[in-house]
Amino acid sequence: MKTLLKYCGAILVLIGVLCLVVYYFWVPSNALLTSSLVLEAVGIIGYIITNRYVE
């Protein structure tokens, strides 16, 4: 369980990148850009915090 928690931030960043790919190739929508921004910001912050406190 701790390994999944440790990589949860990286998974969120990858989902944000996937949103950007969908935006670029298929659906140009501002909602996808906003969601990718939020997912990547939360993913980066979450990755830093969880790797600092989870052993």
C-alpha positions in Angstrom: 0.0 0.0 0.0 2.9 2.4 0.8 4.4 1.9 -2.7 1.1 2.9 -4.3 0.9 5.9 -2.1 4.5 6.8 -2.9 3.8 6.9 -6.6 0.3 8.4 -6.5 1.7 11.9 -7.4 3.5 10.6 -10.4 0.4 8.8 -11.6 -1.5 12.1 -11.3 1.1 13.8 -13.4 0.9 11.1 -16.1 -2.9 11.5 -16.1 -2.4 15.3 -16.6 -0.1 14.6 -19.5 -2.7 12.3 -21.0 -5.2 15.1 -20.8 -2.8 17.3 -22.7 -2.4 14.6 -25.4 -6.2 14.3 -25.8 -6.4 18.1 -26.0 -3.7 18.3 -28.7 -4.9 15.5 -31.0 -8.7 15.2 -30.5 -10.7 17.7 -28.4 -9.5 21.3 -28.2 -11.3 22.3 -25.0 -10.4 24.7 -22.2 -11.7 22.2 -19.6 -9.0 19.7 -20.6 -6.3 22.4 -20.2 -7.6 23.3 -16.8 -7.9 19.8 -15.6 -4.4 18.9 -16.8 -3.1 22.0 -15.0 -4.8 21.0 -11.7 -3.7 17.3 -12.0 -0.1 18.2 -12.7 0.1 20.7 -9.9 -1.5 18.4 -7.4 0.6 15.5 -8.6 3.9 17.4 -8.2 3.0 18.7 -4.8 1.7 15.3 -3.7 4.8 13.5 -5.0 7.0 15.8 -3.0 5.0 15.6 0.2 4.5 11.8 0.1 8.1 11.0 -0.6 9.2 13.2 2.2 7.1 11.6 4.9 6.4 8.0 3.6 9.2 5.5 4.2 
